[in-house]
Amino acid sequence: MKLSDIRREYSLNGLKRSELVANPIEQFNLWLEQAIQAGLADPTAMTVATVDEHGQPFQRIVLLKNVDDSGFVFYTNLGSRKAQHLQHNNKISLHFPWHTLERQVHVTGTVEKLSAMENMKYFTSRPKESQLAAWASKQSNRISARSILEGKYMELKAKFAEGEIPVPTFWGGYRIKVESIEFWQGGEHRLHDRFIYVKSENSEEDWDISRLAP
């Protein structure tokens, strides 16, 4: 079969303007809860897009760790490629692909680093194995073999066998301050429903909602 012949109809649900709530974070949380209840694998997985100093876009999958009216939160190695990109250009894009529900959510905004207290609170809540992995991996750096990474992990496991594991200085979180959120619902005959929320020019608390052509 040719790749150009692979297609399917989207017919689960439509999306009407009257079904949307005024606040996009509330709308996102509603859809996220439905994705969780539907048993989707990794419902908090999102594509994070950044741009390097040459204008080259990069994407990768990370997990959403918190979302509220102040923004979307994820954590990473602060020396990673995406962190280096964000240091030069703090604009970012998130994408949630909930294929089973025939839904997508696209977020644009800018990032700010979380405080040391916020980083510590989340880091200490992680399983010990994840804490060790944060220490062991110099994310995005070249390594000659997996055995080097595994050896470093075992070395750290022995070192921190007793007591708490401190938060690495090179690890932390980012909060995405939202500028727009688009909700996409698949529709029959490729007549998808798309609505975008953009911050109102008249109020920091209000959002303008527009329907977009598919």
SULVEN-V17018 format. One record per helix or strand of 2 or more residues. SS is the DSSP state (@ for helix, = for strand). FROM is the first residue (numbers start at 1). TO is the last residue. Records with the same first field share a line. If there is no record, write none. Layout:
BEGIN
SS->FROM-TO + FROM-TO
END
This chain:
BEGIN
@->3-5 + 17-19 + 24-37 + 81-88 + 99-101 + 116-123 + 128-136 + 146-159 + 188-190
=->45-51 + 57-63 + 66-68 + 71-77 + 91-98 + 103-113 + 171-185 + 193-199 + 207-212
END
